[in-house]
Amino acid sequence: MLPDMDGDELRKLQAPLKERYKTEPSAARITLHARGEVDAAKLACNVVSRRTGSMAGLHPATGGSGAELCSGDILLEALVACAGVTLAAVSTSMGISLSKAVLSADGVLDFRGTLGVDRAAPVGFESIRMTFELASDAPEDKLKKLVELTERYCVVFQTLAKPPKLEVHLAGSGH
């Protein structure tokens, strides 16, 4: 279902944000965050979302209400979920018992790019930082190897690190 908003309403909503980002470029740089807790026994990762449901919408920094999931949040949550599941599988394979495993991802965005305020500002994440908080009786070198292998085999991490060729197709246009 499409939103009950037209282009003029959206422009009106975004105008003060765009103006602010022109005069205060640092206000457009926001760090998004995702966090998940690994359940190694189930080879799963419970991603803690800042929102419930699955409706995606604009981030408040681009005029959204904040009631819907931002696609940037979803991307970070996917990274945490994939890394968490991969960590659980690799730790199981390596025989490493984890009494605690919490993963987080923080990504910095400059919303001037996505709003077209500054063509030099990037559209998308400038940087993403993953943090692994692990508690285990395993030696430090084994835990480092666990994180290294998690990074190597995490599909989402590797997709971000080595982006695939992307294609866009218009389907159903009737032409």
Legacy VTK file of the C-alpha trace (Angstrom):
# vtk DataFile Version 3.0
C-alpha trace
ASCII
DATASET POLYDATA
POINTS 175 float
0.000 0.000 0.000
1.358 3.411 -0.953
1.460 6.249 1.594
-1.258 8.863 1.652
1.230 11.590 0.811
1.930 13.387 -2.437
5.158 14.944 -3.691
4.235 18.427 -2.510
3.544 17.190 1.015
6.823 15.312 1.050
8.772 18.337 -0.194
7.073 20.495 2.448
7.969 17.950 5.119
11.585 17.700 3.966
12.222 21.395 3.224
13.200 22.391 6.780
15.434 19.330 7.047
17.166 20.135 3.771
17.638 23.750 4.819
19.115 22.667 8.149
21.502 20.256 6.425
22.658 23.030 4.080
23.488 25.325 6.990
24.551 22.581 9.445
26.091 19.727 7.430
27.034 17.849 10.602
23.345 17.545 11.543
22.839 15.254 8.532
25.390 12.705 9.761
23.529 10.210 11.926
24.694 6.855 13.236
22.203 4.005 12.967
22.551 0.927 15.147
21.543 -2.726 15.223
22.120 -5.313 17.946
21.515 -9.031 18.272
22.040 -11.773 20.821
23.228 -15.159 19.637
21.536 -18.389 20.657
24.312 -20.827 19.774
22.217 -23.878 20.648
19.649 -22.942 18.004
22.222 -21.495 15.586
20.149 -18.324 15.624
20.436 -14.649 16.410
17.696 -12.587 18.023
17.950 -9.158 16.417
16.704 -6.465 18.735
14.920 -3.930 16.573
14.180 -0.381 17.585
10.784 -0.812 15.946
8.190 -3.568 15.877
6.520 -4.844 12.749
7.967 -4.817 9.280
6.631 -1.632 7.688
9.508 0.348 6.195
9.439 4.114 5.854
11.530 7.230 5.783
14.022 7.848 8.574
13.089 10.896 10.688
16.194 12.641 9.295
14.488 12.600 5.881
11.000 13.546 7.028
9.706 10.214 8.259
7.602 9.815 11.360
9.989 7.303 12.923
7.130 4.833 13.357
8.334 2.647 10.476
11.573 0.757 9.995
14.269 2.671 8.153
15.966 0.667 5.413
19.331 1.576 6.958
18.217 -0.008 10.218
17.066 -3.097 8.335
20.433 -3.374 6.583
22.321 -3.176 9.901
19.918 -5.659 11.481
20.478 -8.038 8.560
24.226 -7.727 9.075
23.916 -8.439 12.807
21.519 -11.334 12.197
23.735 -12.951 9.562
26.916 -12.453 11.591
25.169 -13.800 14.688
23.959 -16.937 12.951
27.369 -17.408 11.335
29.099 -16.916 14.707
26.831 -19.522 16.279
27.571 -22.015 13.515
31.322 -21.384 13.495
31.619 -21.499 17.302
29.730 -24.788 17.263
32.029 -26.116 14.539
35.132 -24.991 16.439
33.853 -26.422 19.725
33.894 -23.013 21.394
31.318 -22.595 24.131
30.004 -19.034 24.429
28.324 -17.997 27.665
27.503 -14.653 26.038
27.625 -13.361 22.482
26.231 -9.941 21.653
26.844 -8.357 18.270
26.248 -4.766 17.278
26.623 -2.746 14.102
26.801 1.017 13.861
26.600 2.803 10.532
27.181 6.468 9.794
25.010 8.165 7.167
25.063 11.715 5.825
21.466 12.421 4.876
22.457 15.396 2.706
23.312 12.857 0.008
19.998 11.007 -0.037
18.028 14.259 0.121
20.018 15.817 -2.731
21.161 18.717 -0.535
24.849 18.262 -1.405
25.899 16.261 -4.473
29.324 15.674 -2.910
27.767 13.966 0.127
27.576 10.179 -0.288
24.270 8.370 -0.638
24.495 5.398 1.686
26.627 4.440 4.630
30.012 6.135 4.948
31.181 3.519 7.420
29.885 0.515 9.340
31.495 -0.811 12.525
30.767 -4.297 13.871
31.425 -5.115 17.519
31.532 -8.625 18.995
31.065 -8.886 22.767
31.962 -12.472 23.627
32.243 -14.285 26.945
33.888 -17.699 26.834
36.466 -19.891 28.529
38.195 -20.204 25.153
41.629 -18.576 24.802
41.870 -15.129 23.169
43.480 -16.488 19.993
40.559 -18.904 19.454
38.048 -16.079 19.930
39.950 -13.916 17.441
39.890 -16.807 14.954
36.150 -17.237 15.609
35.494 -13.581 14.740
37.792 -13.815 11.705
35.927 -16.870 10.380
32.565 -15.271 11.134
33.588 -12.279 9.033
34.826 -14.587 6.258
31.638 -16.667 6.069
28.963 -14.081 6.842
27.067 -13.561 3.587
25.833 -10.072 4.433
29.247 -8.907 5.660
30.949 -10.205 2.521
28.250 -8.709 0.297
28.887 -5.308 1.859
32.679 -5.732 1.800
32.705 -6.847 -1.846
29.553 -5.418 -3.407
27.932 -7.469 -6.141
27.019 -6.080 -9.511
23.643 -4.435 -9.040
21.042 -4.169 -11.755
17.740 -2.329 -11.836
14.862 -3.406 -14.050
11.518 -1.753 -14.626
8.856 -4.428 -14.690
5.180 -4.139 -15.534
5.402 -0.673 -17.038
3.200 -1.692 -19.975
5.788 -0.533 -22.529
LINES 1 176
175 0 1 2 3 4 5 6 7 8 9 10 11 12 13 14 15 16 17 18 19 20 21 22 23 24 25 26 27 28 29 30 31 32 33 34 35 36 37 38 39 40 41 42 43 44 45 46 47 48 49 50 51 52 53 54 55 56 57 58 59 60 61 62 63 64 65 66 67 68 69 70 71 72 73 74 75 76 77 78 79 80 81 82 83 84 85 86 87 88 89 90 91 92 93 94 95 96 97 98 99 100 101 102 103 104 105 106 107 108 109 110 111 112 113 114 115 116 117 118 119 120 121 122 123 124 125 126 127 128 129 130 131 132 133 134 135 136 137 138 139 140 141 142 143 144 145 146 147 148 149 150 151 152 153 154 155 156 157 158 159 160 161 162 163 164 165 166 167 168 169 170 171 172 173 174
